[in-house]
Amino acid sequence: MWFAFEDRDLIAHAPTRSPLHRQQVVLHEFGHLILDDNIKTLHVETSLALIPNVDRSAIHHVLHRRSFTDPGELAAELLADRLATRIMQGTQRLASEHLAFAEVFG
C-alpha cells in the first residue's frame, strides 16, 4: 500500500513468503508512485486505523489495490516487472558493486 504524505511517500506491505515476492510488491507500489497513479483514495478514518500514530492532517492520500483488471494496476505491474528486470540485469552486470534490491530497500 502506498501512503502519500505532503512531505514523503511510504510503502507498507504485509509479510511476504520470499524476498522476491516482497521486491515485486514494493516495485508495484513504486509503479503507482512513478506513474502518479490515483487509483483509489481511502477515507482518512481507514488510513488512521492502519497507521494510528500519524496526524490526520499529514495524510495526503492512501492508495490500494482494487483488482488487476484495472488499467492503472496493469500499468503499475508492468512497470514493476520492468524495474525488476533492470535490477536483475544490473546485479548481473555489476555484481562486484553488489547492486541489489535488499541493500537499497532492506
Buried (B, 14 or more C-beta within 10 A) or exposed (E): BBBBBEEEEEBEEEEEEEEEEBBBBBBBBBBBBBBEBEBEBBEEEEBBEBBEEBEEEEBEBBBBBEEEEBEBBEBBBEBBBEBBEEBBEBBEEEEEEEBBBEEEEE
